Amino acid sequence: MALIFTAACGSSSQTETLTAPSSNKCTLQATADSPSFPAAGGSGSLRITTNRDCQWSAKPDAGWVTIVEPADGQGDGSVRFSVQANGDPASRSAGIAVNDQRVDVSQAGKPCELTLSSNHESVGSAGGDLSINVRASAVSCAWTTNSGVPWISSISPRDGRGSGTVTFHVDSVSGPPRTGNVTIAGQNVEIEQGTGCSYTVGIDTISVDGSGGERQVPVTAPPGCSWSAQSQATWITIANGANGSGPGTVVFRISPSDGAGRAGAVIVAGRTVTVTQSPSPSPAPPPVPAPCTYSIAPSSISVGAQASSSAIQVDAGAGCAWTATSGLSWISVVNGGTGGGPVQIAIAANTGPARSGTITIAGRSLTITQANGCTYSVEPASRDVAGDGGNAVASITTAPGCTWTATSAVNWVTVATPSGAGSGQATFAVQPNASPPRSGTVALAGRTLTINQASLCRWFFAPPSHEFSADAGAGNVLVFVTGACSWTAVPNVPWIQITAGGSNTGGGLLQFTVPANPGASRTGIIALGGENYVVHQAGAGLR
């Protein structure tokens, strides 16, 4: 467009023509300071270079790109824009049109997140079908399954995409307990199967005369199935086969009887074998000897759990014979003697609960009490649990009969197995975590088990960090949270002051201030929901 001005003075006149900038003078150049963004999103700016009289406007062509300010201007300028978080694994791109110029903006896809409904399953000896749920952050997330042992089979599906359910079959077992693994979506699932052992004994009743002797009991059991044999009477001792595995034989010795008939039992592989002994025939009366009297000192002793020996004093007349017998496997004693003197007894170390037993010396009873010798180990020392909760399992190793307890020190871990005896497992139920990552402890058999739990939540910030000059300033941070998760903002330096929005459930706006910096440049951190927000301020010489 042209403007014409005319001025008159006397008889003369002058004409001047003014013309607006032509289109070829209004060419512009638009560049982005950072055209690529992570999946969490962020903010950026466009730098526009053109003649000072030339007007321009900026407009994105995708809804996930937003112009912050300004949307239009004249001459050289800068346009701020923000990029929303990308919840899809696929990357994406868009453009911002500035007049007839287009500036490309690209954003990476969100990495796939795969979680399982359980990382540990138990099944009985009969086996059966089990299923594990896979939860994927997007329908395009791919995963695979694989069995680590031949007795876990029929896994379906072998390949999956998005959320789904994996089923598999556990074969029955006729032997000892076993543990196997299934790999699902890159994560290990432990499968524990209970024992399938069964036992039979070849003899369930034995009769012997007064002379006693040795007897054998055959045991039938699958290979790998362990068993033990224990005498229930002091006059029956296990000579061989106190412990075994698979098929075997137990040999036990029956002491002679010089009195009335008696009955006792031996427990073999959990089965009861009854032993009856008939009375001995009455011998011809011997010549009447001089009367013998006997006493022992002390009549009872208490010892520690470690192996030890003690001397017991027998008081008897010269020529008076006596015997010493022990029907307990953990106490041994010399057979006997004549007249008075010391008797040595040996006591084996105790690895189980406190115990007490009685042996006979010179017809007198000696009671021996031994202290508790239980020791415990717990594996593992810590367990990691996903943010959606689940079960955690720990194994306790100790001797049979040794009792233990389990208690939780935090309210978000519930003890499913509060006590037990002997080696076993304790199970703990962990609640979902709608807060930052956390750790708690469980006291198990006198040991400490640490439970580490991730958070269900993910936090993102816009802008992703703050840069300040040395002058005082204020910052605003948009906090994006995946779900109704609580958080609190805590600075790690005193010069960052939270002014509003210091805590919330879900997303929100965090506001803070920084004072003028009189010294060197400095950096502070605001801990927020398990993430760190970085704040940097230039030194006094850089304003």
C-alpha positions as CSV (number, residue, x, y, z in Angstrom):
1,M,0.0,0.0,0.0
2,A,1.3,3.5,-0.8
3,L,0.4,6.8,1.0
4,I,0.6,10.1,-1.0
5,F,1.1,13.4,0.9
6,T,0.7,16.8,-1.0
7,A,1.8,20.1,0.3
8,A,1.2,23.6,-1.4
9,C,3.1,26.9,-0.9
10,G,2.3,29.7,-3.2
11,S,2.1,28.5,-6.7
12,S,4.3,25.5,-6.2
13,S,3.5,21.9,-4.9
14,Q,5.4,18.8,-3.7
15,T,4.3,15.1,-3.6
16,E,5.9,12.4,-1.4
17,T,5.0,8.6,-1.5
18,L,5.6,6.2,1.5
19,T,5.5,2.5,1.0
20,A,5.0,-0.4,3.7
21,P,7.6,-3.1,3.7
22,S,7.4,-5.4,0.7
23,S,6.8,-9.1,1.1
24,N,10.4,-9.9,0.2
25,K,11.6,-7.8,3.1
26,C,9.4,-9.9,5.6
27,T,11.2,-13.2,5.2
28,L,11.8,-14.8,8.6
29,Q,13.8,-17.6,10.1
30,A,12.5,-19.7,13.0
31,T,14.6,-22.3,14.9
32,A,14.0,-24.4,18.1
33,D,16.6,-24.4,20.9
34,S,15.7,-28.1,21.6
35,P,13.5,-29.8,19.0
36,S,13.7,-33.3,20.6
37,F,12.0,-34.2,23.9
38,P,11.9,-37.2,26.2
39,A,8.8,-39.1,26.9
40,A,8.3,-37.1,30.1
41,G,7.7,-33.9,28.0
42,G,9.2,-30.5,28.9
43,S,9.4,-27.0,27.6
44,G,11.3,-25.2,24.9
45,S,11.5,-22.0,22.9
46,L,11.6,-20.8,19.2
47,R,14.0,-18.1,18.2
48,I,12.5,-15.9,15.4
49,T,14.7,-13.6,13.2
50,T,13.0,-11.1,10.8
51,N,12.8,-7.4,10.0
52,R,11.5,-5.2,12.9
53,D,8.4,-4.1,10.9
54,C,7.4,-7.7,10.0
55,Q,4.6,-9.3,12.0
56,W,4.3,-13.1,12.7
57,S,2.2,-15.7,14.5
58,A,3.0,-19.2,15.8
59,K,0.6,-22.1,15.9
60,P,1.3,-25.9,16.6
61,D,-0.3,-28.6,14.5
62,A,-0.7,-31.2,17.3
63,G,-2.7,-31.0,20.6
64,W,0.3,-32.2,22.7
65,V,2.3,-29.1,21.8
66,T,1.1,-25.9,23.5
67,I,2.2,-22.3,22.9
68,V,2.9,-20.7,26.3
69,E,3.8,-17.2,25.2
70,P,3.7,-15.2,23.0
71,A,1.6,-16.6,20.2
72,D,2.3,-13.6,17.8
73,G,4.7,-10.7,17.6
74,Q,6.7,-8.4,15.4
75,G,10.3,-8.3,14.5
76,D,12.9,-10.6,16.3
77,G,11.4,-12.5,19.1
78,S,11.1,-15.7,21.1
79,V,8.2,-18.1,21.5
80,R,7.9,-20.4,24.6
81,F,6.1,-23.7,24.2
82,S,5.5,-26.9,26.3
83,V,5.4,-30.6,25.3
84,Q,3.0,-32.9,27.2
85,A,4.2,-36.3,28.5
86,N,3.9,-39.2,26.0
87,G,2.3,-42.3,27.6
88,D,2.6,-44.4,24.4
89,P,5.8,-46.4,23.7
90,A,5.8,-45.1,20.1
91,S,7.7,-41.8,19.4
92,R,5.8,-38.9,17.7
93,S,6.4,-35.7,15.9
94,A,4.6,-32.4,15.3
95,G,5.3,-29.0,13.9
96,I,4.9,-25.3,14.9
97,A,4.0,-23.1,12.0
98,V,5.5,-19.5,12.2
99,N,3.9,-17.7,9.2
100,D,5.0,-19.9,6.3
101,Q,7.9,-21.5,8.2
102,R,7.4,-24.9,10.0
103,V,9.6,-26.0,12.9
104,D,9.6,-29.7,13.6
105,V,9.3,-31.1,17.2
106,S,9.8,-34.8,18.0
107,Q,9.2,-36.7,21.2
108,A,10.5,-40.2,22.4
109,G,8.0,-42.9,23.4
110,K,7.5,-44.0,27.0
111,P,9.5,-47.1,27.8
112,C,7.4,-50.2,28.4
113,E,6.7,-51.1,32.0
114,L,5.8,-54.8,32.7
115,T,4.7,-56.1,36.2
116,L,3.5,-59.5,37.4
117,S,0.7,-60.3,39.8
118,S,3.1,-62.7,41.7
119,N,6.8,-63.7,41.8
120,H,6.3,-66.7,44.0
121,E,3.7,-69.6,43.9
122,S,3.3,-72.8,45.9
123,V,1.7,-76.0,44.8
124,G,1.1,-79.4,46.4
125,S,2.6,-82.7,45.4
126,A,-0.3,-83.4,43.0
127,G,0.7,-80.4,40.9
128,G,-1.9,-78.6,38.8
129,D,-2.4,-75.5,36.7
130,L,-1.3,-72.0,37.8
131,S,-1.7,-68.6,36.2
132,I,0.2,-65.3,36.5
133,N,-1.2,-61.9,35.4
134,V,1.0,-59.6,33.3
135,R,0.3,-55.9,33.5
136,A,1.7,-53.8,30.7
137,S,1.9,-50.0,30.5
138,A,0.7,-50.1,26.9
139,V,-1.0,-52.6,24.6
140,S,2.0,-52.5,22.2
141,C,4.5,-53.7,24.9
142,A,5.8,-57.2,23.9
143,W,7.0,-60.0,26.3
144,T,7.9,-63.7,26.3
145,T,7.6,-66.7,28.6
146,N,9.9,-69.6,29.3
147,S,10.1,-72.6,31.8
148,G,13.4,-73.3,33.5
149,V,12.6,-77.0,34.4
150,P,11.0,-79.9,32.5
151,W,8.3,-80.5,35.2
152,I,6.7,-77.0,34.5
153,S,5.2,-77.2,31.0
154,S,2.3,-76.2,28.8
155,I,3.1,-72.5,29.1
156,S,0.6,-70.3,27.2
157,P,1.1,-67.9,25.6
158,R,4.8,-68.1,24.7
159,D,4.7,-64.6,23.3
160,G,2.4,-61.8,24.4
161,R,1.7,-58.1,23.9
162,G,0.0,-55.7,26.4
163,S,-1.6,-57.0,29.5
164,G,-2.6,-60.7,29.7
165,T,-2.6,-63.9,31.7
166,V,0.1,-66.7,31.5
167,T,-1.0,-70.2,32.4
168,F,1.2,-73.3,32.9
169,H,1.1,-76.8,34.3
170,V,3.1,-78.3,37.2
171,D,3.6,-82.1,37.1
172,S,2.9,-84.2,40.2
173,V,5.9,-85.3,42.3
174,S,6.5,-88.5,44.2
175,G,9.8,-87.5,45.8
176,P,11.2,-84.7,48.0
177,P,10.1,-81.0,47.7
178,R,11.5,-79.1,44.7
179,T,11.8,-75.5,43.4
180,G,11.7,-74.4,39.8
181,N,11.5,-71.1,37.9
182,V,9.4,-69.6,35.1
183,T,10.6,-66.5,33.3
184,I,7.7,-64.2,32.4
185,A,8.2,-60.8,30.8
186,G,11.9,-60.9,31.8
187,Q,11.0,-61.5,35.4
188,N,11.6,-64.7,37.5
189,V,8.6,-66.5,39.1
190,E,9.7,-69.1,41.7
191,I,7.5,-72.2,41.9
192,E,7.7,-74.3,45.1
193,Q,6.2,-77.8,45.2
194,G,5.6,-79.7,48.4
195,T,6.9,-83.2,49.1
196,G,5.5,-86.3,47.5
197,C,7.4,-88.7,49.7
198,S,5.6,-91.8,51.0
199,Y,7.1,-94.5,53.3
200,T,6.4,-98.1,54.3
201,V,8.2,-100.4,56.8
202,G,8.5,-104.2,56.3
203,I,7.7,-105.1,59.9
204,D,5.4,-103.4,62.4
205,T,5.7,-105.8,65.4
206,I,8.7,-107.6,66.8
207,S,8.8,-110.1,69.8
208,V,12.0,-111.2,71.5
209,D,12.8,-113.3,74.6
210,G,14.6,-112.1,77.7
211,S,18.1,-112.4,76.1
212,G,17.3,-109.5,73.7
213,G,19.5,-109.1,70.6
214,E,19.6,-107.2,67.3
215,R,16.6,-106.8,64.9
216,Q,16.2,-105.2,61.4
217,V,13.4,-103.2,59.9
218,P,13.4,-102.6,56.1
219,V,12.2,-99.1,54.9
220,T,10.8,-98.5,51.4
221,A,10.8,-94.9,50.1
222,P,11.4,-93.1,46.8
223,P,14.9,-91.9,46.1
224,G,15.7,-88.6,47.7
225,C,13.1,-89.0,50.4
226,S,14.8,-88.7,53.8
227,W,13.6,-90.4,57.0
228,S,14.8,-91.1,60.6
229,A,14.5,-93.7,63.3
230,Q,14.0,-93.0,67.1
231,S,13.7,-95.4,70.0
232,Q,10.9,-94.7,72.5
233,A,12.4,-96.9,75.2
234,T,15.7,-96.8,77.1
235,W,16.3,-100.6,76.6
236,I,16.0,-100.3,72.8
237,T,18.9,-98.5,71.0
238,I,19.4,-97.7,67.3
239,A,22.6,-99.5,66.2
240,N,22.5,-98.5,62.5
241,G,20.2,-96.5,60.2
242,A,19.2,-93.6,62.6
243,N,18.9,-91.5,59.4
244,G,18.4,-92.5,55.8
245,S,17.2,-91.5,52.4
246,G,15.3,-93.7,49.9
247,P,15.1,-97.4,50.6
248,G,17.2,-98.7,53.6
249,T,17.4,-100.7,56.7
250,V,17.2,-99.8,60.4
251,V,19.1,-102.0,62.9
252,F,18.3,-101.7,66.6
253,R,19.5,-103.5,69.7
254,I,17.3,-104.8,72.5
255,S,18.9,-105.1,75.9
256,P,18.6,-108.4,77.9
257,S,15.8,-108.4,80.5
258,D,16.3,-110.0,83.9
259,G,12.8,-109.1,85.1
260,A,9.2,-109.1,84.0
261,G,8.1,-108.8,80.4
262,R,8.0,-105.3,78.8
263,A,6.9,-103.5,75.7
264,G,8.4,-100.5,73.8
265,A,8.4,-98.9,70.4
266,V,10.7,-97.6,67.6
267,I,9.4,-94.9,65.3
268,V,10.8,-95.6,61.8
269,A,10.0,-93.2,58.9
270,G,7.0,-92.0,60.9
271,R,5.7,-95.5,61.4
272,T,5.5,-97.2,64.8
273,V,7.2,-100.6,65.2
274,T,6.1,-102.3,68.5
275,V,8.7,-104.4,70.4
276,T,7.6,-106.8,73.1
277,Q,10.1,-108.7,75.3
278,S,9.1,-111.8,77.3
279,P,10.3,-112.2,80.9
280,S,13.5,-114.2,81.5
281,P,13.1,-117.5,83.3
282,S,13.9,-117.4,86.9
283,P,17.4,-118.5,87.6
284,A,18.4,-120.8,90.5
285,P,18.9,-118.6,93.6
286,P,22.6,-117.8,94.1
287,P,24.3,-118.0,97.4
288,V,23.3,-115.1,99.5
289,P,26.1,-112.6,99.3
290,A,26.8,-109.9,101.7
291,P,24.4,-107.0,101.2
292,C,25.6,-104.3,98.8
293,T,24.3,-100.7,98.9
294,Y,24.9,-98.1,96.3
295,S,24.6,-94.3,95.9
296,I,25.8,-91.7,93.3
297,A,26.6,-88.1,93.6
298,P,25.4,-85.8,92.2
299,S,21.9,-87.2,91.3
300,S,21.3,-84.5,88.6
301,I,23.4,-82.1,86.5
302,S,22.8,-79.2,84.1
303,V,25.1,-78.6,81.2
304,G,25.4,-76.1,78.4
305,A,24.6,-76.7,74.7
306,Q,28.2,-77.5,73.8
307,A,29.6,-81.0,74.0
308,S,30.9,-81.8,77.5
309,S,31.8,-84.6,80.0
310,S,31.2,-85.1,83.7
311,A,32.4,-87.4,86.4
312,I,29.8,-89.1,88.6
313,Q,31.0,-90.6,91.9
314,V,29.7,-94.1,92.7
315,D,29.7,-95.2,96.4
316,A,29.6,-99.0,96.8
317,G,31.3,-101.6,99.0
318,A,34.3,-103.5,97.8
319,G,33.4,-106.3,95.5
320,C,29.9,-104.9,94.9
321,A,29.4,-104.9,91.1
322,W,27.2,-102.4,89.4
323,T,26.3,-101.3,85.8
324,A,25.7,-98.0,84.0
325,T,23.4,-97.8,81.0
326,S,22.1,-95.0,78.8
327,G,19.1,-95.3,76.6
328,L,19.7,-91.8,75.1
329,S,21.6,-91.3,71.9
330,W,23.2,-88.1,73.1
331,I,24.6,-89.5,76.4
332,S,27.2,-92.2,76.6
333,V,28.6,-93.9,79.7
334,V,31.0,-96.7,80.6
335,N,29.2,-100.1,81.1
336,G,29.9,-100.5,84.9
337,G,32.4,-101.5,87.6
338,T,33.0,-102.9,91.0
339,G,33.3,-101.0,94.2
340,G,33.3,-97.2,94.5
341,G,34.9,-94.8,92.1
342,P,34.2,-92.2,89.4
343,V,32.1,-92.9,86.2
344,Q,32.7,-90.7,83.2
345,I,29.7,-89.7,81.0
346,A,30.0,-87.9,77.7
347,I,27.2,-85.5,76.5
348,A,27.0,-84.6,72.8
349,A,26.5,-81.0,71.6
350,N,22.8,-79.9,71.4
351,T,21.7,-78.2,68.2
352,G,18.0,-78.2,69.0
353,P,15.7,-77.1,71.9
354,A,16.6,-77.7,75.5
355,R,16.4,-81.4,76.5
356,S,16.5,-83.6,79.6
357,G,17.1,-87.3,80.0
358,T,17.8,-89.9,82.7
359,I,20.4,-92.7,82.7
360,T,21.0,-95.4,85.3
361,I,24.2,-95.8,87.3
362,A,24.5,-98.5,90.0
363,G,20.7,-98.8,90.0
364,R,20.3,-95.1,90.7
365,S,18.9,-92.5,88.3
366,L,21.0,-89.6,87.1
367,T,19.0,-86.7,85.5
368,I,20.8,-84.6,82.9
369,T,19.4,-81.3,81.6
370,Q,21.1,-79.6,78.6
371,A,20.5,-76.0,77.5
372,N,19.0,-74.9,74.2
373,G,21.4,-75.1,71.3
374,C,19.1,-73.7,68.5
375,T,20.7,-71.5,65.9
376,Y,19.0,-69.8,63.0
377,S,19.7,-68.4,59.5
378,V,17.4,-66.4,57.3
379,E,17.6,-66.2,53.5
380,P,17.5,-63.8,51.8
381,A,18.4,-60.7,54.0
382,S,16.1,-58.5,51.9
383,R,13.3,-58.7,49.4
384,D,12.3,-56.3,46.7
385,V,8.5,-55.9,46.1
386,A,6.7,-54.1,43.3
387,G,4.7,-50.9,44.0
388,D,1.4,-52.8,43.6
389,G,2.3,-55.0,46.6
390,G,2.2,-58.8,46.8
391,N,3.8,-61.5,48.9
392,A,7.4,-61.8,50.1
393,V,8.8,-65.1,51.3
394,A,11.9,-65.8,53.4
395,S,13.4,-69.2,54.4
396,I,14.4,-70.1,58.0
397,T,17.0,-72.8,58.5
398,T,17.2,-74.4,62.0
399,A,17.1,-77.7,63.7
400,P,13.8,-79.6,64.2
401,G,11.9,-78.4,67.2
402,C,13.6,-75.0,67.3
403,T,10.8,-72.4,67.5
404,W,10.8,-69.0,65.9
405,T,8.5,-66.0,65.5
406,A,8.0,-63.3,62.8
407,T,6.8,-59.7,63.5
408,S,6.6,-56.7,61.2
409,A,7.9,-53.2,62.3
410,V,5.8,-51.4,59.7
411,N,2.0,-51.2,59.2
412,W,2.2,-51.9,55.5
413,V,3.7,-55.3,55.9
414,T,1.5,-58.1,57.4
415,V,3.0,-61.3,58.7
416,A,1.1,-64.3,57.3
417,T,3.2,-66.8,59.1
418,P,3.8,-65.4,62.6
419,S,5.5,-68.5,64.1
420,G,6.9,-71.9,63.4
421,A,9.2,-74.7,64.5
422,G,12.2,-76.2,62.6
423,S,13.2,-75.1,59.1
424,G,10.4,-73.5,57.0
425,Q,9.2,-70.4,55.3
426,A,7.6,-67.2,56.4
427,T,5.2,-65.3,54.1
428,F,4.6,-61.5,54.3
429,A,1.8,-59.6,52.6
430,V,2.9,-56.2,51.3
431,Q,0.2,-53.5,50.6
432,P,0.3,-51.4,47.4
433,N,2.5,-48.2,47.8
434,A,0.8,-44.9,46.7
435,S,3.8,-42.9,48.1
436,P,7.5,-42.6,47.3
437,P,9.7,-45.8,47.5
438,R,9.9,-47.1,51.1
439,S,11.7,-49.7,53.2
440,G,10.6,-51.6,56.3
441,T,11.9,-54.4,58.4
442,V,10.6,-57.7,59.7
443,A,12.1,-59.5,62.8
444,L,12.3,-63.1,61.7
445,A,13.8,-65.8,64.0
446,G,15.9,-63.1,65.7
447,R,17.2,-61.8,62.4
448,T,16.3,-58.7,60.4
449,L,14.6,-59.0,57.0
450,T,14.4,-55.8,55.0
451,I,11.4,-55.2,52.6
452,N,12.2,-52.7,49.9
453,Q,9.1,-51.5,47.9
454,A,9.0,-49.4,44.8
455,S,6.3,-46.8,44.3
456,L,3.1,-47.2,42.1
457,C,3.6,-43.6,41.1
458,R,5.8,-41.8,38.6
459,W,6.4,-38.1,38.8
460,F,7.2,-35.7,35.9
461,F,7.8,-31.9,36.0
462,A,7.3,-29.0,33.7
463,P,9.8,-27.4,33.3
464,P,12.1,-30.3,34.0
465,S,14.5,-27.9,36.0
466,H,15.0,-24.2,36.8
467,E,17.8,-21.8,35.9
468,F,18.1,-18.4,37.8
469,S,20.3,-15.5,37.4
470,A,22.1,-14.2,40.5
471,D,19.1,-12.0,41.3
472,A,16.3,-13.1,43.5
473,G,13.6,-15.0,41.7
474,A,10.5,-17.2,41.9
475,G,9.8,-20.5,40.2
476,N,6.7,-22.4,39.2
477,V,6.7,-26.2,38.6
478,L,3.8,-28.2,37.2
479,V,3.9,-31.6,38.9
480,F,2.4,-34.5,37.0
481,V,1.7,-37.7,38.9
482,T,0.5,-41.1,37.5
483,G,-2.4,-41.8,39.8
484,A,-3.7,-40.4,43.1
485,C,-0.3,-40.6,44.8
486,S,0.8,-38.3,47.6
487,W,4.0,-36.3,47.7
488,T,5.8,-33.6,49.6
489,A,8.5,-31.2,48.3
490,V,11.6,-30.9,50.5
491,P,14.6,-28.7,49.5
492,N,18.0,-29.8,50.5
493,V,19.4,-26.3,50.8
494,P,18.1,-23.3,53.0
495,W,18.2,-20.8,50.1
496,I,15.2,-22.6,48.3
497,Q,12.0,-21.6,50.1
498,I,8.7,-23.4,49.2
499,T,5.9,-20.8,49.1
500,A,2.9,-22.8,47.9
501,G,1.9,-26.3,46.8
502,G,4.5,-28.0,49.0
503,S,2.5,-31.2,49.2
504,N,-0.5,-32.7,47.3
505,T,-2.2,-35.9,46.2
506,G,-2.0,-36.2,42.5
507,G,-0.7,-33.4,40.2
508,G,-0.4,-29.8,41.3
509,L,1.5,-26.5,41.1
510,L,4.7,-26.1,43.2
511,Q,5.9,-22.5,43.8
512,F,9.2,-21.5,45.4
513,T,11.6,-18.5,45.6
514,V,15.3,-18.1,45.7
515,P,17.1,-15.0,47.2
516,A,19.8,-13.0,45.4
517,N,23.1,-14.9,45.3
518,P,26.1,-12.8,46.5
519,G,28.6,-15.6,45.9
520,A,29.6,-18.3,43.4
521,S,27.0,-20.2,41.3
522,R,25.1,-22.8,43.3
523,T,22.8,-25.8,42.8
524,G,20.1,-27.1,45.0
525,I,17.7,-30.1,44.9
526,I,14.0,-30.3,45.8
527,A,13.2,-33.9,46.7
528,L,9.7,-34.6,45.4
529,G,7.9,-37.9,45.3
530,G,11.1,-40.0,45.0
531,E,12.4,-37.7,42.2
532,N,14.9,-34.8,42.4
533,Y,14.1,-31.4,40.9
534,V,17.3,-29.4,40.1
535,V,17.5,-25.6,40.8
536,H,20.6,-23.8,39.6
537,Q,21.5,-20.1,40.3
538,A,24.2,-18.2,38.7
539,G,27.0,-16.5,40.7
540,A,27.1,-12.7,41.6
541,G,29.2,-12.0,38.6
542,L,26.7,-13.5,36.1
543,R,23.4,-11.5,36.3
